């Protein structure tokens, strides 16, 4: 399982020259802000971005707790 404790991922293109130096395939990758490769290579930046959204979905909204009558604002009838 991938460690997704990092809150931000980014897409990054690795050129053929750099790929040769790193011993990887040239293409689009998802990386942590630190530069650590997470997934890839992807054929396009759009595919890498889609993978980022898949791995880092937006947070689920949390329902507000009802604090009871003692903490509620009184309603004044007009």
MARDRENRO-419153 format. One record per residue (C-alpha): residue number from 1; x, y, z; residue in one letter. Coordinates in steps of 0.5 Angstrom, whole numbers, plus 2048, in hexadecimal, padded with zeros to 3 digits. Layout:
+-----+-----+-----+-----+----+
:   i :  px :  py :  pz : aa :
+-----+-----+-----+-----+----+
: NUM :   X :   Y :   Z :  a :
...
+-----+-----+-----+-----+----+
END
This chain:
+-----+-----+-----+-----+----+
:   i :  px :  py :  pz : aa :
+-----+-----+-----+-----+----+
:   1 : 800 : 800 : 800 :  x :
:   2 : 803 : 807 : 7FE :  x :
:   3 : 804 : 80C : 804 :  x :
:   4 : 7FF : 812 : 803 :  x :
:   5 : 801 : 815 : 809 :  x :
:   6 : 803 : 81B : 805 :  x :
:   7 : 7FE : 820 : 804 :  x :
:   8 : 800 : 822 : 7FD :  x :
:   9 : 803 : 81F : 7F7 :  x :
:  10 : 805 : 822 : 7F0 :  x :
:  11 : 806 : 81F : 7E9 :  x :
:  12 : 80D : 820 : 7E6 :  x :
:  13 : 80F : 81E : 7DF :  x :
:  14 : 816 : 81A : 7DF :  x :
:  15 : 81A : 81C : 7D9 :  x :
:  16 : 81D : 816 : 7D5 :  x :
:  17 : 824 : 819 : 7D7 :  x :
:  18 : 822 : 819 : 7DF :  x :
:  19 : 81F : 812 : 7DE :  x :
:  20 : 825 : 80F : 7DB :  x :
:  21 : 829 : 812 : 7E1 :  x :
:  22 : 824 : 80F : 7E6 :  x :
:  23 : 823 : 808 : 7E3 :  x :
:  24 : 81B : 80A : 7E2 :  x :
:  25 : 817 : 80B : 7DC :  x :
:  26 : 815 : 812 : 7D9 :  x :
:  27 : 80E : 814 : 7DA :  x :
:  28 : 80A : 818 : 7DF :  x :
:  29 : 80A : 815 : 7E7 :  x :
:  30 : 807 : 817 : 7ED :  x :
:  31 : 80B : 819 : 7F2 :  x :
:  32 : 80B : 81C : 7F9 :  x :
:  33 : 80D : 823 : 7FB :  x :
:  34 : 814 : 820 : 7FD :  x :
:  35 : 815 : 81D : 7F6 :  x :
:  36 : 814 : 816 : 7F8 :  x :
:  37 : 811 : 812 : 7F2 :  x :
:  38 : 80A : 80F : 7F4 :  x :
:  39 : 807 : 80D : 7ED :  x :
:  40 : 809 : 80D : 7E6 :  x :
:  41 : 80A : 80D : 7E1 :  x :
:  42 : 804 : 810 : 7DE :  x :
:  43 : 803 : 812 : 7D6 :  x :
:  44 : 800 : 819 : 7D8 :  x :
:  45 : 800 : 81E : 7DD :  x :
:  46 : 7F8 : 81D : 7DD :  x :
:  47 : 7F9 : 816 : 7DF :  x :
:  48 : 7FE : 817 : 7E5 :  x :
:  49 : 7F9 : 81D : 7E7 :  x :
:  50 : 7F4 : 818 : 7E7 :  x :
:  51 : 7F8 : 813 : 7EB :  x :
:  52 : 7F9 : 818 : 7F0 :  x :
:  53 : 7F2 : 81A : 7F1 :  x :
:  54 : 7F1 : 812 : 7F2 :  x :
:  55 : 7F6 : 812 : 7F7 :  x :
:  56 : 7F5 : 818 : 7FB :  x :
:  57 : 7ED : 819 : 7FB :  x :
:  58 : 7EA : 81F : 7FD :  x :
:  59 : 7E8 : 81F : 805 :  x :
:  60 : 7E1 : 81C : 806 :  x :
:  61 : 7DD : 822 : 80A :  x :
:  62 : 7DC : 820 : 811 :  x :
:  63 : 7D5 : 822 : 814 :  x :
:  64 : 7D5 : 827 : 819 :  x :
:  65 : 7D3 : 824 : 820 :  x :
:  66 : 7CD : 827 : 823 :  x :
:  67 : 7D0 : 82A : 82A :  x :
:  68 : 7C9 : 82A : 82D :  x :
:  69 : 7C4 : 82F : 830 :  x :
:  70 : 7C9 : 832 : 835 :  x :
:  71 : 7CE : 834 : 82F :  x :
:  72 : 7C9 : 836 : 82A :  x :
:  73 : 7C7 : 83D : 828 :  x :
:  74 : 7C0 : 83F : 82B :  x :
:  75 : 7BB : 841 : 825 :  x :
:  76 : 7B7 : 847 : 826 :  x :
:  77 : 7B0 : 847 : 823 :  x :
:  78 : 7AF : 84E : 820 :  x :
+-----+-----+-----+-----+----+
END
